[in-house]
Amino acid sequence: LFGALATPYARLPIQQTRPDYTYTPQPPYYR
């Protein structure tokens, strides 16, 4: 989804369990 914003967040180990949009400040479904 937001690969550019999720890049620093994707490094987290939890990324394996939860998708990248969960880490983005403004999720696609929120907008």
N, CA, C and O atoms as a GROMACS GRO file, in nm:
protein
  124
    1LEU      N    1   0.085  -0.119   0.000
    1LEU     CA    2   0.000   0.000   0.000
    1LEU      C    3   0.089   0.124   0.000
    1LEU      O    4   0.125   0.176  -0.106
    2PHE      N    5   0.124   0.172   0.120
    2PHE     CA    6   0.215   0.287   0.125
    2PHE      C    7   0.357   0.234   0.150
    2PHE      O    8   0.405   0.234   0.263
    3GLY      N    9   0.420   0.191   0.045
    3GLY     CA   10   0.553   0.133   0.058
    3GLY      C   11   0.654   0.235   0.106
    3GLY      O   12   0.744   0.204   0.184
    4ALA      N   13   0.640   0.358   0.057
    4ALA     CA   14   0.736   0.464   0.092
    4ALA      C   15   0.728   0.495   0.242
    4ALA      O   16   0.830   0.518   0.306
    5LEU      N   17   0.607   0.495   0.296
    5LEU     CA   18   0.589   0.526   0.438
    5LEU      C   19   0.613   0.403   0.524
    5LEU      O   20   0.652   0.412   0.640
    6ALA      N   21   0.587   0.288   0.464
    6ALA     CA   22   0.598   0.164   0.540
    6ALA      C   23   0.740   0.110   0.541
    6ALA      O   24   0.770   0.011   0.608
    7THR      N   25   0.828   0.176   0.466
    7THR     CA   26   0.967   0.129   0.456
    7THR      C   27   1.035   0.123   0.593
    7THR      O   28   1.089   0.019   0.628
    8PRO      N   29   1.034   0.231   0.672
    8PRO     CA   30   1.097   0.229   0.804
    8PRO      C   31   1.020   0.140   0.902
    8PRO      O   32   1.077   0.086   0.997
    9TYR      N   33   0.891   0.125   0.878
    9TYR     CA   34   0.808   0.047   0.969
    9TYR      C   35   0.817  -0.102   0.935
    9TYR      O   36   0.800  -0.188   1.022
   10ALA      N   37   0.844  -0.131   0.808
   10ALA     CA   38   0.849  -0.270   0.764
   10ALA      C   39   0.966  -0.344   0.828
   10ALA      O   40   0.970  -0.467   0.828
   11ARG      N   41   1.062  -0.268   0.883
   11ARG     CA   42   1.178  -0.330   0.945
   11ARG      C   43   1.142  -0.393   1.080
   11ARG      O   44   1.220  -0.470   1.134
   12LEU      N   45   1.026  -0.360   1.132
   12LEU     CA   46   0.982  -0.415   1.260
   12LEU      C   47   0.947  -0.563   1.244
   12LEU      O   48   0.894  -0.603   1.140
   13PRO      N   49   0.976  -0.645   1.345
   13PRO     CA   50   0.948  -0.788   1.340
   13PRO      C   51   0.799  -0.818   1.334
   13PRO      O   52   0.757  -0.924   1.286
   14ILE      N   53   0.719  -0.725   1.384
   14ILE     CA   54   0.574  -0.745   1.387
   14ILE      C   55   0.516  -0.734   1.246
   14ILE      O   56   0.402  -0.775   1.222
   15GLN      N   57   0.595  -0.680   1.154
   15GLN     CA   58   0.547  -0.661   1.018
   15GLN      C   59   0.507  -0.795   0.956
   15GLN      O   60   0.422  -0.801   0.867
   16GLN      N   61   0.568  -0.903   1.005
   16GLN     CA   62   0.540  -1.036   0.953
   16GLN      C   63   0.396  -1.077   0.986
   16GLN      O   64   0.332  -1.150   0.910
   17THR      N   65   0.347  -1.030   1.100
   17THR     CA   66   0.212  -1.068   1.141
   17THR      C   67   0.108  -0.968   1.092
   17THR      O   68  -0.003  -1.007   1.054
   18ARG      N   69   0.145  -0.841   1.092
   18ARG     CA   70   0.048  -0.740   1.051
   18ARG      C   71   0.095  -0.668   0.925
   18ARG      O   72   0.215  -0.642   0.908
   19PRO      N   73   0.002  -0.635   0.836
   19PRO     CA   74   0.033  -0.569   0.709
   19PRO      C   75   0.094  -0.431   0.730
   19PRO      O   76   0.090  -0.376   0.840
   20ASP      N   77   0.151  -0.376   0.623
   20ASP     CA   78   0.223  -0.249   0.633
   20ASP      C   79   0.130  -0.132   0.660
   20ASP      O   80   0.171  -0.033   0.720
   21TYR      N   81   0.005  -0.142   0.614
   21TYR     CA   82  -0.086  -0.029   0.630
   21TYR      C   83  -0.119  -0.003   0.777
   21TYR      O   84  -0.164   0.106   0.813
   22THR      N   85  -0.095  -0.103   0.862
   22THR     CA   86  -0.123  -0.086   1.004
   22THR      C   87  -0.022   0.010   1.067
   22THR      O   88  -0.051   0.074   1.169
   23TYR      N   89   0.096   0.020   1.006
   23TYR     CA   90   0.203   0.102   1.063
   23TYR      C   91   0.198   0.244   1.007
   23TYR      O   92   0.254   0.336   1.067
   24THR      N   93   0.133   0.261   0.893
   24THR     CA   94   0.127   0.393   0.830
   24THR      C   95   0.046   0.489   0.916
   24THR      O   96  -0.056   0.449   0.972
   25PRO      N   97   0.088   0.615   0.926
   25PRO     CA   98   0.019   0.716   1.007
   25PRO      C   99  -0.125   0.737   0.961
   25PRO      O  100  -0.214   0.761   1.042
   26GLN      N  101  -0.147   0.729   0.829
   26GLN     CA  102  -0.282   0.745   0.774
   26GLN      C  103  -0.316   0.626   0.686
   26GLN      O  104  -0.284   0.625   0.567
   27PRO      N  105  -0.380   0.524   0.743
   27PRO     CA  106  -0.418   0.404   0.670
   27PRO      C  107  -0.514   0.437   0.555
   27PRO      O  108  -0.590   0.533   0.565
   28PRO      N  109  -0.513   0.359   0.448
   28PRO     CA  110  -0.599   0.381   0.331
   28PRO      C  111  -0.748   0.374   0.366
   28PRO      O  112  -0.829   0.448   0.310
   29TYR      N  113  -0.783   0.286   0.458
   29TYR     CA  114  -0.924   0.271   0.493
   29TYR      C  115  -0.970   0.384   0.585
   29TYR      O  116  -1.089   0.409   0.600
   30TYR      N  117  -0.872   0.451   0.646
   30TYR     CA  118  -0.908   0.562   0.736
   30TYR      C  119  -0.949   0.684   0.655
   30TYR      O  120  -1.035   0.762   0.697
   31ARG      N  121  -0.888   0.698   0.539
   31ARG     CA  122  -0.918   0.812   0.452
   31ARG      C  123  -1.040   0.777   0.368
   31ARG      O  124  -1.085   0.858   0.287
   0.00000   0.00000   0.00000
